[in-house]
Amino acid sequence: MKVTQNLWFDKDMEAAISLYTSLIPNSALEWSSALPAESPSGPAGSVKIASFIIGGQRYQAFEAGRSDAFNHTFSIVVECDTQAEIDRLWDALGEGGQFEQCGWLKDRWGVSWQITPKRLGELIRDPDRAKAQRVAEAMLQMVKLDIAGLEAAAKG
């Protein structure tokens, strides 16, 4: 048994997959094809389907015209080790998209991403709950997450 997330794109599925797989290690396009039969979305060949991996996690995608818009109920979380990784992904995924609070962004296709430092989870789980609270409060004030700022909040 396999579990795979599916993303439904209105258009430009191949460009999205190309960007995602180029940015994140352990990522690749597995296959891409056109649906060889007529469907509610259009004639044979008009619907595109792909299977790909982002960071070792399997995804499937359709490009089949208008559908429900992506929203915050589904997001892709990328846990980064360094600020340089956060900055690189933030800039690349956010280009043409929308930046949001707490390390969230929507890319140009409307997919929500959470670009977060691994260190945030460690600090939030700290047994010193006052320290964890300071970190959480600092994070809630940030747009792009900043490891140095989170560390400073942890120190008080």
N, C-alpha and C positions, 0 to 999 in steps of 0.2 A: 504494500500500500504506500502511496506517495501523497503528500499534501503540497499543493502548488497554489500560490496566489495568482489571480488573474487581473490584468489591467485592461480596460477597454478605452482605446484612444479614438477620438473623432478623426484625427489625421496625424500624419508625421510619426507613426509608430516606429519606423526604422530609425529615424533621427534620434528619438528618445532612447531607444535601446542602445544605439551606438554611443551616445553620450554616457549613459549609465555604466555601460560595460568598460568604457575607456577610463573612467574616473576611479573605480573601486577595484582593488586587487581581488583575485579569485573570481573574476566575472568573465562571461563569454556568451555570445550568441550561439545557441545549440543548433537551431534550424529556423527557417522562415519559409512560408508557403502561402499561396493564394487558395482560398476555399474553392474547390472545383465544382461546386453546385450552387444553384440559385438559393438565396436565403431571404428572410425578411429584410435584411439590410441591403440587398442588391443582387444583380445578376452574377452568374458564375465568374469567378476571378476578381470580383470587386472587393471581397472581404479578405484581409490579410491576417495570418495567424503566425505567431512566433513563440519559440521557447528559448528562454535565456536564463542565465545565472547572474545574480548580483551578490558578491561577497559570499559565495558558497550556497546561497539560498535560491531555490528554483522559482521562476516566474513564468507565466504564460501571458501573452498579450493578443488582443484583437485590434485591428483597425477596421471599423465597420460603420463609420459615420456617426451621426448624433446619437448620444446616449445620455444617461444621467451624468452630471458633472462629478469629477472627483471632489471629495470633501475631506474634512478632518477626521471622519470616522475611520479612515484607513490612512496610515502613514508608514513610510519606510524610515526606520531608525538606523543611523550609522554612528557607531561608537568609535571615537577617534582617540588615539594615544597622544597626539601632540596638537598644539595650536596651529602649526603649519598645515596639518591635515584638515583641521576645521576650516581654516581660511581658504584653502584650495577648493574644497568641496562647496563651501558657502558661495564663493564667487562663481564657480562653474555652474552649479545647479540653480543658483538664483538669477543668473543672467536671463533677462526677459521675463522673469517671474515676479514674485512678491515676497519680501522679507517680513517675518512675523516675530512676535515675542517668544522668549524662552527657547531660542535655538530652532524654531520652526521656520520653514520657507515653503512656498509653492513654486515649483518649477514652471517653465513656460507652457507646459501641457496641463498644469493644474494639479499634478501629483504632489501631495504633502510629504515633506521630509523633515526629520528631526536630526540635526547635526549636533551631536553631543559628545563631550569629552568623557572618556572612561572614568576619569578622576571624579566627575560629578557624582556618579553612583556610589563610589567609595566614600566620598564625603557625606552624602545624604544618609548613608547607613552607619555612620560613625556612632559608637556607643555614647559619646558626649552629645546629647540631644540639643543642647544650646548651640553647639558648633554646627550641627546639622541644620538647625533652624536658620542660623545666620547665612549659611550657604544657600539654602532654599530661597530665602528672601532676596539674596543677591541675584540668584538665577532668575527670579521672577521679574527683576528690573532690567534684565539684559535682552537684547534682540539676538545678535550673534553671541554665543557663549564664549566667555573669556576665562581660560584656565587660571591666569594670574589673578584675576578679580575674584574668582571662586576661592582660591587659596588665601587671598588676603581676608576675605570674609570669614574663612575658617579660623584664622588666627585671631580675629576679633579686632 
